[in-house]
Amino acid sequence: MSILTLSKIFVSSKEGWPELEVIHPSIAKIFSLLVLPLSMLPPIMLYFAGTHYGDEFLAGFSAKPWMLIAALFFVAEMMTFIFMGWLIKAIAEANSVGIDTHDAYMLAGIAPIPLWLSSLGLLVPSLLFNTVVSIAALGLSCGIIYHGIYALCHMHEEVVAASITQTVIGAGLIAWALLLIMILPI
């Protein structure tokens, strides 16, 4: 699958997703080649930014235990991946829509890619810049979830897909907020 084709999953339910279904990578492959490496980016970038210019974001941030924060953040990301795969499947089934476990976890592994990559914004010591980058990444992740649910559930009803997406995104936002809030009190 080309990067051009893969880039279409952000904006289309018909392009990119059928190819992912055909490739049908195993959950272990998705985890080891996608989730694990990309989920290491945010903790590494948090550690880097916190230890190099944390006070430029907020006063007192440089003094935080960034190694501990990074490790806890990584563990929380792994737990979030497991939870989101289960949640996508459960919400789809609650709406009488079928999605197999593999596809639910594939979507849970693909949807946070923009969020993981947005952590590279921490190379720029600007809270405003990183806020804008994070909000844009969140929008792209929402697009992936909507189009992924519509495509992988083989839906023909946009309202049901939007309803499932809204619930998944709501839970994802709570998980994302908890990951970010984790940084403040430590």
N, C-alpha and C positions, 0 to 999 in steps of 0.2 A: 504494500500500500504506500502510495506516495504522500509526501507532506501536503501537497496541494489537495489531494483527496481527503486526507485527514482533517485539514483545515475547514472543510465544508460541514463537519459535524456540529459546528457552532451555530450554523444558520439554516441547516436543512435536516429534515427527517428522512429524506429519500436518498441523499448522497453520503457516502462514507459508511453509514451504518450497515447497509447490506453487505459491504465488503468485510466489515468487522465480524459480522455473523458467519460469513463463509470461512474466514480465517479461523474463527473460533479458538482463540488462544486459551489455554488452560488457566484456571484461577492461579495456580502456582506460577505460571509464566507471567501473567499480568502482575502478580505481586512482586516477583523477583526482578523483572525487567522494567517495570513502570513505577509501581507504588513505592517500593523500597528505595530505589535511587532518588526519585523526585521528592519523596517526603523527607529526605535528608537535607534538602536545600534550605527550607525555613529554619531548622535548628542551627545549621551552620551559619546562615546569614544573620540570625538573631545573635549568636555568639560573637560573630565578627563585628556587627554594628554596635552591640552593647559594650564590647571591650575597647573598641577603637574610637567611637564618638557617641556613646550613649547619652551624655549630658547635652548634646546638641538637639536630641529629640525631646527629652524632659530632664529637668534638673534632678540629679541623684541617680540617674539610670546607669552610669558607669560603675557605680559601687555595688550593683546587684551581682549575685552569684550566677553568672551567665552560663557556666558549664552545667550547673544543675537545671537551670531554666531550659536550656537546649535539650537536655536528656529527657526531662519531663514532657516537653513539647513533642518530642519524637514519639514517646510512648503514647501520648494522647492522640497523636495522628494515627497510629496503628489501631488504637481502639476505635477511633472514629471511622476508619475504613471498614472494619468488621461490622460496626453498628449500622453504617449507612447501607451496606449491601443487604443486610437483614431487613432494614427499614423499607428500602425500595420494594423488595419482594412482598413484604407484609402489607404495605399500603396499596400496591397493585392488586393483590388478592382481595383486600377489603373492598376494592372498587370493582370486583368481579372481572378483573383483567389478568390475563396470564403472562407471567414472565418467569423464566426458569432461574434457578439460583445462579448459574453461571453468568447469565446476562445481567442480573442485578449487581453482581460483584464486578463485572466488567464496567458497567456504568459507574459504580462507586469508585472504581479505579481511574476512570477517564475524567470524570467531572471535576475533580480538584486540580487538574493539570494547570489551568491558568492561575489558580491561587498559589500553587507551589512555585511556579515560575515568577509570580509577582514578588516573591521574597528577594529576587535579585535586585529589586528596587532599593533594598537596604544598602546597596553600594553607594547610594546618594544620601547624604546625611540631611534629609529634609522631611519633616513630618508631613507637610502638605503634599509633597510629591508622592510619598509612600501611601498617603490616604487616597489620592487620586488613582494611583496604580492599583491599589487593593480593591477599590470600588469597581474599576473597569474589569479586573479579574473576576470579581464576584458576578458581574453581569454576564461575562463569557461562560462561567460555570453554570449559571442559571439556564443559559441557552443550551448548553450541552445536556443538562438534565431534562429539559422539556423535549428537545428533539430526540434524545436517547430513549425516553419513555415512550414517546409516540412511535418511534421506529421499532424498538425492541419488543414492545408489546403488540406490535402490528395493529395499531389502533386506527380507527376511522372517525373517531369522535374527539374533536379538539377540546371540548369542554371537560371531558373526563381526563384527558391527558394534562390539561391545565390544573385541574383539581389535585391530581396525584403530584404533579410538579410543585404546586404551592405547598403541600404538606411536607414533601421531601426537603424543599428549600427552607421552609420554616425550621425544621429540625436541624438542617445543615447550618443555618445561621446561628442557632443556639449553640451548636457544637463549635462553630468558628469563634463566636464571641467568648465562649468558655476558654478556648485555646489562647485567645488574646488577653483575656482578663487574668489568666494565669501568670502573666509577666508582671503585672502591676504590684501585687502584694508581696512578692518574694523579695 
